[in-house]
Amino acid sequence: MHKIFQTSGWLLIDKLARLFFGLITMAMIARHIGPEAFGIWNFAIALTTIAGGLAILGLDKLVVKELVSFPDKQDTILSTALVMRIGAGILSCLICIAVVGFTKSSLYLVCTVITGFNIVLQSFDVFDCLYQANNKVQKVIIPKVAVFVLFCAIKLLFIVFNGSLLTFVWLSFIELLITYIIILVFYLSKNQVNFFAAFSKKEASRLITHSWPLIFTGVLVLLYMKSDQLLLDIFGNPVQLGEYAAAARISELWYAIPTVISTALLPGLVQKKQVNVQAYWDTIEKWLRFSFWASIIIATSMSFMAGKLTTMLYGAKYPHSGTILLIHIWANIPVFLAMVIMQYQIVEGTYKSNLYATGAGLFVNVIINILLIPSMGGVGAAISTVASYVSLYITVILLDKSGRIVTFTRQMLDPFMALADLKQVLGSFKIFTGSLSTLIREKPLTK
């Protein structure tokens, strides 16, 4: 429990920094450049994010699982995953550039080229996997947060100096470049590894054998997370895309909560299943229940403040963002639940059912977007987002042959069990903070 709280704490620091500093900075940039330019930038982000999902090769969570299960193969697993992701990243970047080069204007192309470089840089996220597996995420969180906050200040400074759209696109790339250089230098200072020499074709083949369903699942997830933005640009216009992206950024910030919890819990779930299956099931059940009730509270609260919040952040240039946020925020409920079940399926190794469910969600997303965007714009895209996530979770339940996900889902609806879970978590947190306080007081005495 101590390691979970410690890992979650560092991840929460990262997410909170991005929540407050990131949202304010991006809102100021959106106000400065206007919805059309903001829409063009978000088109480039959406396209490269989807391509980047392919470049991950399904290795993010799988590598964590492998490092926990086979700690003696650390160098081989990390090096192989890194080389694989760099190769896939370069290929994905070139595909993005080719697609936009033949279909869009020069401004779209320049934004895509610069943003596409991020795909290659994000290959170095494999070091995150190592520190997640060892519950030492602070090794990457500290440099990431420090550089992020610094560049938020720099971006705000360039707003004062009337920076253009491309100025902020370049700054975002430089921010990522500096972050990964720091992380790589730190890792190499502690570990003398020749990544290309440690690369193993046999290990690459083994990883791909296990990860191919995760590759398609990851791409499909990103497709229906970002396809609405691509379709808005196709069937609507950059202004509608800018308004939608502004609202979606607020709504999707809440996805940080299940992301933090899943990152913190995954290594422990892998170990717990090996030791005590019933305790492992109980953890999944409680996690799902917490996710359901937390997302209900978030969606309800945000619905009441959607209009005022978007006006305060983005101004009068984004008149429809409040209505879009009012609808889009309800996607948080199925997103929170799907995140839990996805980690459960990773531990169980049942990747294919998640792949099929994600495909069903994407199908619903695209069809509803095509039907609604021409007449409703961003509001139609928001409706499509909620419907697609709900259909994904329903499909997961229908495809679960064990029936355990149905049991988990029934148990999550009980508010009294949710209160009991909350009391247990608060009790554990109280013990953790008490132990930490004692440690801090006693530490000087031991010197």
C-alpha positions as CSV (number, residue, x, y, z in Angstrom):
1,M,0.0,0.0,0.0
2,H,2.9,2.4,0.8
3,K,4.4,1.9,-2.7
4,I,1.0,2.4,-4.3
5,F,0.4,5.7,-2.5
6,Q,4.0,6.8,-3.2
7,T,3.7,6.0,-6.9
8,S,0.2,7.5,-7.1
9,G,1.5,10.7,-5.3
10,W,4.2,11.3,-7.9
11,L,1.9,10.6,-10.8
12,L,-0.7,12.9,-9.2
13,I,1.9,15.7,-9.0
14,D,2.5,15.3,-12.7
15,K,-1.2,15.3,-13.6
16,L,-2.0,18.2,-11.3
17,A,0.8,20.3,-12.9
18,R,-0.6,19.5,-16.3
19,L,-4.2,20.2,-15.1
20,F,-3.5,23.7,-13.7
21,F,-0.5,25.0,-15.6
22,G,-1.3,23.2,-18.8
23,L,-4.9,24.1,-19.0
24,I,-4.3,27.7,-18.2
25,T,-1.4,28.0,-20.7
26,M,-3.3,26.2,-23.5
27,A,-6.4,28.3,-22.8
28,M,-4.3,31.5,-23.2
29,I,-2.8,30.2,-26.4
30,A,-6.2,29.3,-27.7
31,R,-7.5,32.8,-26.9
32,H,-4.4,34.3,-28.6
33,I,-4.3,32.4,-31.9
34,G,-8.1,32.0,-32.3
35,P,-10.3,28.9,-33.0
36,E,-9.3,28.4,-36.6
37,A,-5.5,28.2,-35.9
38,F,-6.2,26.2,-32.8
39,G,-8.2,23.8,-34.9
40,I,-5.4,23.3,-37.4
41,W,-2.9,22.6,-34.6
42,N,-5.3,20.1,-33.0
43,F,-5.8,18.4,-36.4
44,A,-2.0,17.8,-36.5
45,I,-2.0,16.6,-32.9
46,A,-4.9,14.2,-33.5
47,L,-3.3,12.7,-36.6
48,T,0.1,12.3,-35.0
49,T,-1.4,10.9,-31.8
50,I,-3.2,8.2,-33.8
51,A,0.0,7.4,-35.7
52,G,2.0,7.5,-32.4
53,G,-0.4,4.9,-31.0
54,L,0.7,2.5,-33.8
55,A,4.4,3.4,-33.0
56,I,3.9,2.3,-29.4
57,L,3.5,-1.2,-30.8
58,G,1.3,-2.1,-27.7
59,L,4.5,-2.2,-25.6
60,D,3.7,0.3,-22.9
61,K,1.8,-1.8,-20.4
62,L,3.2,-5.1,-21.7
63,V,6.8,-4.0,-21.0
64,V,5.8,-3.1,-17.4
65,K,4.3,-6.6,-17.0
66,E,7.4,-8.2,-18.6
67,L,9.8,-6.2,-16.4
68,V,7.9,-7.3,-13.2
69,S,7.8,-10.9,-14.4
70,F,11.4,-11.1,-15.7
71,P,13.6,-8.6,-13.8
72,D,16.8,-10.4,-14.8
73,K,16.1,-9.6,-18.5
74,Q,15.8,-5.8,-17.9
75,D,18.5,-4.6,-20.4
76,T,17.3,-6.9,-23.2
77,I,13.6,-6.0,-22.7
78,L,14.2,-2.3,-22.5
79,S,16.7,-2.1,-25.4
80,T,14.6,-4.3,-27.7
81,A,11.5,-2.2,-26.9
82,L,13.3,1.0,-27.5
83,V,14.8,0.0,-30.9
84,M,11.4,-1.3,-32.0
85,R,9.6,1.9,-31.0
86,I,12.2,4.2,-32.7
87,G,11.8,2.3,-35.9
88,A,8.1,2.3,-35.8
89,G,8.1,6.0,-34.8
90,I,10.1,7.1,-37.8
91,L,7.8,5.1,-40.1
92,S,4.7,6.6,-38.5
93,C,6.1,10.1,-38.7
94,L,6.8,9.7,-42.5
95,I,3.3,8.3,-43.1
96,C,1.7,11.4,-41.4
97,I,3.8,13.8,-43.4
98,A,2.9,12.0,-46.7
99,V,-0.9,11.9,-45.9
100,V,-1.1,15.7,-45.0
101,G,1.3,16.7,-47.8
102,F,-1.1,15.3,-50.5
103,T,-4.3,16.5,-48.9
104,K,-3.9,19.7,-46.9
105,S,-2.5,23.2,-47.2
106,S,1.1,24.2,-46.3
107,L,0.2,25.3,-42.7
108,Y,-1.3,22.0,-42.0
109,L,1.8,20.3,-43.3
110,V,4.3,22.3,-41.3
111,C,2.3,21.8,-38.1
112,T,2.2,18.0,-38.8
113,V,5.9,17.8,-39.6
114,I,6.9,19.5,-36.3
115,T,4.3,17.6,-34.3
116,G,5.3,14.3,-36.0
117,F,8.8,14.5,-34.6
118,N,7.2,13.9,-31.2
119,I,6.3,10.4,-32.2
120,V,10.0,9.5,-32.4
121,L,10.9,11.2,-29.2
122,Q,8.1,9.4,-27.3
123,S,9.9,6.1,-28.0
124,F,11.9,6.9,-24.9
125,D,8.8,6.4,-22.8
126,V,10.2,2.9,-22.4
127,F,12.1,4.3,-19.4
128,D,8.8,5.1,-17.8
129,C,8.0,1.4,-18.0
130,L,11.1,0.5,-16.0
131,Y,10.4,3.0,-13.3
132,Q,6.8,2.0,-13.1
133,A,7.8,-1.6,-12.7
134,N,10.1,-0.7,-9.9
135,N,7.7,1.9,-8.3
136,K,10.3,4.7,-8.9
137,V,8.3,6.9,-11.2
138,Q,9.8,10.0,-9.6
139,K,12.9,9.5,-11.7
140,V,10.9,10.6,-14.8
141,I,8.2,12.7,-13.1
142,I,10.6,15.2,-11.7
143,P,12.3,16.2,-15.0
144,K,9.0,16.1,-16.9
145,V,7.2,18.4,-14.5
146,A,10.1,20.8,-14.2
147,V,10.5,21.2,-17.9
148,F,6.8,21.3,-18.4
149,V,6.3,24.2,-15.9
150,L,9.3,26.1,-17.4
151,F,7.9,25.9,-20.9
152,C,4.4,26.9,-19.7
153,A,6.1,30.1,-18.5
154,I,8.0,30.5,-21.8
155,K,4.8,30.0,-23.8
156,L,3.0,32.7,-21.8
157,L,5.9,35.0,-22.4
158,F,5.6,34.4,-26.2
159,I,1.9,35.3,-26.0
160,V,2.9,38.7,-24.6
161,F,5.3,39.0,-27.5
162,N,2.5,38.1,-30.0
163,G,3.9,34.7,-31.0
164,S,2.4,32.9,-34.0
165,L,0.9,29.4,-34.2
166,L,4.1,27.9,-35.4
167,T,6.0,29.5,-32.5
168,F,3.9,27.5,-30.0
169,V,4.2,24.3,-32.1
170,W,8.0,24.5,-32.1
171,L,8.0,25.3,-28.3
172,S,6.0,22.1,-27.6
173,F,8.5,20.1,-29.6
174,I,11.6,21.6,-27.9
175,E,9.9,21.0,-24.5
176,L,9.6,17.3,-25.3
177,L,13.1,17.1,-26.7
178,I,14.8,18.6,-23.6
179,T,12.7,16.3,-21.3
180,Y,13.8,13.1,-23.0
181,I,17.4,14.2,-23.2
182,I,17.4,14.7,-19.4
183,I,15.8,11.3,-18.8
184,L,18.2,9.5,-21.1
185,V,21.3,11.1,-19.7
186,F,20.1,10.2,-16.1
187,Y,19.5,6.6,-17.1
188,L,22.8,6.2,-18.9
189,S,24.6,7.7,-15.9
190,K,23.3,4.8,-13.8
191,N,23.3,2.1,-16.4
192,Q,26.0,1.4,-18.9
193,V,24.0,-0.1,-21.7
194,N,24.5,-0.2,-25.5
195,F,20.9,-0.3,-26.6
196,F,21.5,-1.5,-30.1
197,A,24.0,-4.2,-28.9
198,A,21.4,-5.4,-26.3
199,F,18.7,-5.6,-28.9
200,S,17.4,-9.2,-29.4
201,K,15.5,-10.3,-32.5
202,K,14.2,-13.3,-30.4
203,E,12.9,-10.9,-27.7
204,A,11.4,-8.6,-30.4
205,S,9.6,-11.6,-31.9
206,R,8.3,-12.7,-28.5
207,L,7.1,-9.2,-27.6
208,I,5.3,-8.7,-30.9
209,T,3.6,-12.1,-30.5
210,H,2.1,-11.0,-27.2
211,S,1.5,-7.3,-28.2
212,W,-0.1,-7.5,-31.6
213,P,-3.7,-7.4,-30.2
214,L,-2.6,-4.4,-28.0
215,I,-1.2,-2.7,-31.1
216,F,-4.5,-2.7,-32.8
217,T,-6.4,-2.0,-29.6
218,G,-4.2,1.0,-28.9
219,V,-4.6,2.4,-32.4
220,L,-8.4,1.8,-32.3
221,V,-8.6,3.6,-28.9
222,L,-6.7,6.6,-30.2
223,L,-8.8,6.5,-33.4
224,Y,-12.1,6.9,-31.6
225,M,-10.5,9.4,-29.2
226,K,-9.2,11.5,-32.0
227,S,-11.3,10.5,-35.1
228,D,-14.0,13.0,-34.1
229,Q,-11.4,15.8,-34.5
230,L,-10.3,14.5,-37.9
231,L,-13.9,14.1,-39.1
232,L,-14.8,17.6,-37.8
233,D,-12.0,19.0,-40.0
234,I,-13.4,16.9,-43.0
235,F,-17.1,17.4,-42.6
236,G,-17.0,20.7,-40.7
237,N,-14.3,23.4,-40.5
238,P,-11.2,24.3,-38.4
239,V,-13.3,26.8,-36.3
240,Q,-15.7,24.0,-35.2
241,L,-12.7,21.8,-34.6
242,G,-11.1,24.5,-32.4
243,E,-14.2,24.9,-30.3
244,Y,-14.6,21.2,-29.9
245,A,-10.9,20.7,-29.0
246,A,-11.1,23.4,-26.4
247,A,-14.0,21.6,-24.6
248,A,-12.5,18.2,-25.0
249,R,-9.2,19.3,-23.4
250,I,-11.1,20.1,-20.2
251,S,-13.1,16.9,-20.3
252,E,-10.1,14.7,-21.1
253,L,-8.0,16.2,-18.3
254,W,-10.1,14.0,-15.9
255,Y,-8.8,10.9,-17.7
256,A,-5.7,11.5,-15.6
257,I,-7.3,10.0,-12.6
258,P,-7.8,6.4,-14.0
259,T,-4.4,6.8,-15.8
260,V,-2.6,7.5,-12.5
261,I,-4.4,4.7,-10.7
262,S,-3.8,2.1,-13.4
263,T,-0.1,3.0,-13.7
264,A,0.3,2.7,-9.9
265,L,-1.7,-0.6,-9.6
266,L,-0.6,-2.6,-12.6
267,P,2.7,-3.9,-11.2
268,G,1.0,-4.9,-8.0
269,L,-1.9,-6.6,-9.8
270,V,0.5,-8.8,-11.7
271,Q,2.2,-9.8,-8.5
272,K,-1.0,-10.2,-6.5
273,K,-2.5,-12.6,-9.0
274,Q,0.5,-14.8,-8.7
275,V,0.1,-14.9,-4.9
276,N,-3.6,-14.6,-4.1
277,V,-6.2,-14.7,-6.8
278,Q,-9.1,-13.7,-4.6
279,A,-7.3,-10.6,-3.3
280,Y,-6.6,-9.7,-6.9
281,W,-10.3,-10.0,-7.9
282,D,-11.3,-8.0,-4.8
283,T,-8.9,-5.2,-5.9
284,I,-10.4,-5.1,-9.4
285,E,-13.9,-5.0,-7.9
286,K,-13.1,-2.1,-5.5
287,W,-11.2,-0.2,-8.2
288,L,-14.2,-0.5,-10.6
289,R,-16.6,0.7,-7.9
290,F,-14.5,3.7,-7.1
291,S,-14.1,4.6,-10.7
292,F,-17.9,4.5,-11.3
293,W,-18.9,6.7,-8.4
294,A,-16.0,9.1,-8.8
295,S,-16.8,9.6,-12.5
296,I,-20.5,10.2,-11.7
297,I,-19.6,12.9,-9.3
298,I,-17.2,14.5,-11.8
299,A,-19.6,14.5,-14.7
300,T,-22.5,15.9,-12.6
301,S,-20.3,18.7,-11.1
302,M,-18.8,19.7,-14.4
303,S,-22.2,19.8,-16.1
304,F,-23.3,22.7,-13.8
305,M,-20.2,24.8,-14.5
306,A,-19.5,23.9,-18.2
307,G,-20.7,27.2,-19.8
308,K,-19.1,29.5,-17.3
309,L,-15.8,27.6,-17.2
310,T,-15.3,27.6,-21.0
311,T,-16.2,31.3,-21.2
312,M,-13.8,32.1,-18.4
313,L,-10.9,30.1,-20.0
314,Y,-11.4,30.7,-23.7
315,G,-13.5,33.8,-24.0
316,A,-16.2,34.8,-26.5
317,K,-14.4,33.4,-29.5
318,Y,-15.5,29.8,-28.5
319,P,-19.3,30.2,-28.0
320,H,-20.2,26.5,-28.5
321,S,-17.5,25.0,-26.3
322,G,-19.7,25.1,-23.2
323,T,-22.5,23.0,-24.7
324,I,-19.9,20.6,-26.1
325,L,-18.3,20.2,-22.7
326,L,-21.7,19.7,-21.0
327,I,-22.1,16.6,-23.2
328,H,-18.5,15.4,-23.6
329,I,-17.9,15.2,-19.8
330,W,-20.3,12.3,-19.5
331,A,-17.8,10.2,-21.5
332,N,-15.8,10.1,-18.3
333,I,-18.0,7.4,-16.8
334,P,-17.4,4.7,-19.5
335,V,-13.8,5.8,-19.8
336,F,-13.1,5.3,-16.1
337,L,-14.7,1.9,-16.2
338,A,-13.0,0.8,-19.4
339,M,-9.6,1.8,-18.0
340,V,-10.1,-0.6,-15.1
341,I,-11.2,-3.5,-17.3
342,M,-8.3,-2.9,-19.8
343,Q,-5.8,-3.4,-17.0
344,Y,-7.7,-6.5,-15.8
345,Q,-7.5,-7.9,-19.4
346,I,-3.8,-7.1,-19.6
347,V,-3.1,-9.1,-16.4
348,E,-5.4,-11.9,-17.6
349,G,-3.9,-11.9,-21.1
350,T,-7.3,-11.6,-22.8
351,Y,-6.3,-9.0,-25.2
352,K,-8.5,-10.0,-28.2
353,S,-11.8,-9.2,-26.5
354,N,-10.6,-5.7,-25.7
355,L,-9.6,-5.4,-29.4
356,Y,-13.1,-6.4,-30.6
357,A,-14.8,-4.1,-28.1
358,T,-12.6,-1.2,-29.2
359,G,-13.4,-1.9,-32.8
360,A,-17.1,-1.8,-32.0
361,G,-16.7,1.5,-30.2
362,L,-14.8,3.0,-33.2
363,F,-17.6,1.8,-35.6
364,V,-20.2,3.6,-33.5
365,N,-18.1,6.7,-33.2
366,V,-17.5,7.0,-37.0
367,I,-21.1,6.3,-38.0
368,I,-22.6,8.8,-35.5
369,N,-20.0,11.4,-36.3
370,I,-20.7,11.2,-40.1
371,L,-24.5,11.5,-39.4
372,L,-24.3,14.4,-36.8
373,I,-21.3,16.6,-37.6
374,P,-22.7,18.1,-40.9
375,S,-25.7,19.5,-39.0
376,M,-24.6,19.8,-35.4
377,G,-20.8,20.3,-35.6
378,G,-18.9,19.8,-32.4
379,V,-22.1,19.0,-30.4
380,G,-22.6,16.0,-32.7
381,A,-19.0,14.9,-32.2
382,A,-19.5,15.1,-28.4
383,I,-22.6,12.9,-28.6
384,S,-20.7,10.4,-30.7
385,T,-17.9,10.3,-28.2
386,V,-20.2,9.4,-25.3
387,A,-22.1,6.8,-27.3
388,S,-18.9,5.1,-28.5
389,Y,-17.4,4.7,-25.0
390,V,-20.7,3.3,-23.7
391,S,-20.9,0.8,-26.6
392,L,-17.3,-0.2,-25.9
393,Y,-18.0,-1.1,-22.3
394,I,-21.2,-3.0,-23.2
395,T,-19.3,-5.0,-25.8
396,V,-16.6,-5.9,-23.3
397,I,-19.3,-7.3,-21.0
398,L,-20.9,-9.3,-23.8
399,L,-17.6,-10.8,-24.9
400,D,-16.5,-11.8,-21.4
401,K,-16.9,-15.6,-21.3
402,S,-16.0,-15.9,-17.7
403,G,-18.8,-13.7,-16.5
404,R,-16.5,-12.0,-14.0
405,I,-16.8,-8.6,-15.6
406,V,-20.6,-8.8,-15.2
407,T,-20.1,-9.6,-11.5
408,F,-17.7,-6.7,-11.1
409,T,-20.2,-4.4,-12.8
410,R,-23.1,-5.5,-10.6
411,Q,-21.0,-4.9,-7.4
412,M,-19.9,-1.5,-8.5
413,L,-23.5,-0.1,-8.4
414,D,-23.8,-0.6,-4.6
415,P,-23.3,2.8,-2.9
416,F,-22.9,1.2,0.6
417,M,-20.0,-1.0,-0.6
418,A,-18.5,2.2,-2.2
419,L,-18.6,3.9,1.2
420,A,-17.0,0.9,2.9
421,D,-14.2,1.0,0.3
422,L,-13.7,4.8,0.9
423,K,-13.4,4.2,4.7
424,Q,-10.8,1.5,4.0
425,V,-8.8,3.7,1.7
426,L,-8.9,6.6,4.1
427,G,-7.8,4.3,6.9
428,S,-4.8,3.1,4.8
429,F,-3.9,6.6,3.9
430,K,-4.0,7.7,7.5
431,I,-1.7,4.9,8.4
432,F,0.6,5.8,5.5
433,T,0.8,9.5,6.5
434,G,1.3,8.6,10.1
435,S,4.2,6.3,9.2
436,L,5.7,9.0,6.9
437,S,5.4,11.6,9.6
438,T,7.1,9.3,12.1
439,L,9.9,8.6,9.6
440,I,10.5,12.3,9.0
441,R,10.7,13.0,12.8
442,E,13.0,10.0,13.5
443,K,15.3,10.4,10.5
444,P,17.4,13.3,12.0
445,L,18.0,11.3,15.2
446,T,19.6,8.5,13.2
447,K,22.3,10.7,11.7
